[in-house]
Amino acid sequence: MAGELISDDPQARDALSRIAQAAERVAKAQKAKADLDKALEQGSVMGSADTESKQEWVQAELKTVDAEAWKAQELMRVAQEELAAAEGDKKQYRELASQ
């Protein structure tokens, strides 16, 4: 039934698309953060730079990754709310039509 609702509603399809895109952005941000954490532990970030510079660079990159993950999660939340609203509208329409 949910698939039927989604396939009939362009707003719901758009919301699902944005949820998928946001989930992909979160996954990429999490992978980048894990890679940076690993690089910091191994000391392999920017091999010619001194340790303090490496740490500063990694911390700046981690802040960027965290911000990107937060934005993606916020987009996902909004898209999920829109999807729920679209499904609710469709259900309400069907209930009214059946009366």
Secondary structure, 3 states (H helix, E strand, C coil): CHHHHHHHCHHHHHHHHHHHHHHHHHHHHHHHHHHHHHHHHHCCCCCCCCHHHHHHHHHHHHHHHHHHHHHHHHHHHHHHHHHHHHHHHHHHHHHHHHC
